[in-house]
Amino acid sequence: MGAEFSSVRINCHMSEILDHPNASHAESIVFPKDLPWANNYVGGNLLVAQVAAESGVENPTRAEVVSALLFKCAIKATSSTTTSMLTRRPSKFVHFLNVRNMMKSRLPQSAIGNLLSVFSITATNEQDIELPTLVRNLRKGVEVAYKKDQVEENELILEVVESMRKGKKPFDDDYENVYSCSNVCRYPFYNVDFGWGKPERVGLPNGPFKNLFFLKDYKIGRGVDARVMLQKQHMSEFERDEELLDLIS
């Protein structure tokens, strides 16, 4: 969220950073405080409590609430001011899912490679993008995914195979827009040490992606760092969404 592109040139020797006696000051050299690196999601506790009360979902997660908010704001940004969602095709929201812990034969945590699936929800009208409805549907999607055999019923593999058979892109049928979310909150990035200490800041790369959200933790506190990739004309509308701006710093 915020500026689509940010860059900075560090005008000092690398030794001034690596050998600096004060780690927090060294970080300020690399990441100047006056640049729009990211927006911190600060309205979390109040919004989570509100969504829990209105959705009936017990203990909604930060990822459920934040991703639902991003999906809602993205749909609003892409919708024409003169066209109601009721006359448009539905939009689809695909969440990537780590299925390591869902496998019947548990793999060791040291095993290398990704084991992914997805679950998805759709939004057809204005009521479908209300936060309580979105969070409730996301929770149902997770619960259904946990009941599946992720070898025989892996939704991601089935979708890729079917799309290849049709000669189309995955999740590209009958939808106005398809949005995806990759959530790595609670992944211990800040505990990784390659021999020169734990990281002061972890970032996720941009890429040639369309309609993709990356969610991860901040090092301190329970804020959510959201990397949002939308088409340029939609991003400008997204960034001005009042509901979104009320919840970020």
Protein Blocks (a to p, Z undefined) as FASTA:
>chain_A
ZZfbdcddddbdfklmmmpmblklmmmmmmcfkbcfbacdfklmmmmmmmmmmnopahia
fklmmmmmmmmmmmmmmpcfkbcfklpccddddddddfklmpfbacdfkbgcdddddddd
ddfbfmlmgfklmmmmmmmmmmmmmmpcfklmgmklmmmmmmmmnopaehighiabdcdd
ddfehiakklgcghiapafbdcddddddehiacddddfedjbdcddddddfklmmmmmmp
mklmmmcZZ
